[in-house]
Amino acid sequence: MLNCTFHMRSKSTPRKQFMLSVKSMYAMIYQGQSRIQSKNLTKMTTRFKKNRKKRGHVSAGHGRIGKHRKHPGGRGNAGGMHHHRILFDKYHPGYFGKVGMRYFHKLRNKFYNPIVNIDKIASLIPQDVKEKALKENKAPMIDVTQFGFFKLLGKGVLPQNQPFVVKTKLISKIAEKKIKEAGGAVVLTA
């Protein structure tokens, strides 16, 4: 007898049962094929493996005394300046030694100066502010410090016929020139 719950649930004809069994059979075949394919992708051909090549040679290339145990080159990064120097110089240049001067008690806040270019400031202005400024025929004001930027640089171009009033802590000469040429203004804040 088949699964009891199956008989209770559905009043299926023998034809339906046959179709269900055929579908499940095809699903199993498909899953089996995909599993075989994925195995083949990850598996190396057995006859090419090193341990097959070494058959018949007592220690399989690992010597009689150490027998492929312990750490013959030293543990971890040992020998970086000695017997592993070539590897360190090739793949990890600058791993050893010092560069430059030390800066004790460096206050990183003093040097914190995130930048933005003028080609990005138009995208910082919200759409509703732009539309309101167009209706009132005014230049929209943008405070770049609200978006986490301190300095405005002059890379790129401003949108045509769209002057801006820009508030910023610092600004480059080129950025200031481009904003003023477009009919805008710059307001420096503390």
N, C-alpha and C positions, 0 to 999 in steps of 0.2 A: 504494500500500500504506500502511496505517496505521502507527502507531508500533510498531516491532518488539517492544519490551519489553512493550507492552500485550498482544500476541498470546502471548508466552511466559508471561506471568504468569497469565492467566485463560483458562479455556476457556468463553467466554461465547457465548451464542446470539445470533443477529442481533437478537432482540427485546430482550435485555439491552443490547446496544450501542446500539440505537435509544433506549431509555429513558435511558441515560447521556448521549447527545448532547442529548436534549430537556432534561434537567435542567441540563446545562452552559449550554445556550442561554438558559433562563429565568434562571439565575444571572447571566449576562452582561447580559441586559436589565435585571434588577433593579439591578445595580451601576451601569449607565449612567444609569438614572432617578435614583438617589440622587445620582450625581455632578452631573447636570444641576440637580437641586433645590438642592444645596449651592452651585453656581455662581450660581444665580439669587438666593440669599439674600445673597450678598456683592457682587453686581454692581449698579451704579447704571444706570438707564436712560440709554442713550447720548445720546439727543436732549436730555436735560436737563443734560448736562455743560457746564461753563463754556467748555471749548475748542471745543465745537460752536457755542455762542452767539456766540463772538468771531470766527468765520470771516468773512473778507472785510474785517476791520479789521486793518490792516498789523501792528501790534505786539501785538495781542491783549491790550491793556490794560496792557502792561508798559513802555511808553515807548520812544522811539527811542534814547536815549543809554545808559542803564544796562542795558536789555534783560534785566531780571529776573536780574541778577547781583549778586554781592557782598552787603553787609549794610547796607541803608539805615537801619535803626534802631540800628545798633551790634551788636556781637557779644555773645551771652549776656545777662547781666543788666545791660548798660550802660543808663544813663539812668534808673535806678530812682528817683533823686531829682529827675529833670528831665523829659524828654519821655515817660517811661513811669510817671510818678508815680501816675496814676489807677489803672493796673493793679495796681501794688504796694500801694497803699492799700486797694484793694477786695479783692484775693485773698490778699495776704500782709501783713495788719496786724501791726505790731510788728517788721517785718524790719530796720528801721534803728533805731539808738539803743541806749541801755543802760538797765537796770533794776536797782535794788537795789545792795547793797554786795558787795564781793569778800571772800572768806574764804580767806586764804592758809594753806597747810599744814593744810587741813582733814583731820582724822582721821575718816574715814567710819565706822570701827568703833565710835567713841564714840557715834554716833547710830543705830547699827543696832539696830532694835527691832521685829522682826516680831510682828504681833498675831494672835490667834485669839479668836473669840467662844465663849461657853459653849454655844451651840446646836450647835457643831461638835465639841466635845471628846468627846462620846459616840461619834462615828464614828471617832475616833482609836484607841479601845481595841480591841485584837484580840478576835475572837469567843471564842477559847478562854479568854482571861483573864476575859471577862465570865461565861462559863459556870462557870468554876472558882470565881469570887467568889460566884455565886448558890448553888452547892452548899455552900460553907463558910459561907454567910450573912455574908459580909464585903463591905465597900465596895471596889471595884476601885481600884487606884492608877494614876494616869496622870501621867507626867512630860512636860509639853508641850515642854520644851526638847529632848527626844529627837526630836521631830518638827520642830524648827527654829523654834519660837515662843518668844518671850521674855515677852510680856505677854498676860494674859488679860483680855478685856473682857466686859461683861455683856449683850450683845445676845442676845435669844431666851430660850427656856425650856429647863430641863433635863428629861430624861425622868422620868415619874412613878415614884415609889417606887424610885428608883435613886440612892442617894447615891454620891458619888465622893470620893476623897482626891486632891487635885490638887497637883502639884509645879510651881512656876513661879518665874521671877525677879521678875516684877512682876505686880500684879493691881489692877484698879479696885475701888472700894468697892462698886459695884453687883454686880459679879461675885462678890465675896467674900460679900456678903449673900445672894445667890441660892443659892450652894453650901451655905452654913451652914443656910439655911432648908430645903433638901432633905435635911439630915441629914449632909452631907459635911464635909470639912475642907480647909484650905489649908496647904501647907507651902512656905515661901519658901526658895529656894536662892540661892547667890551667883552 
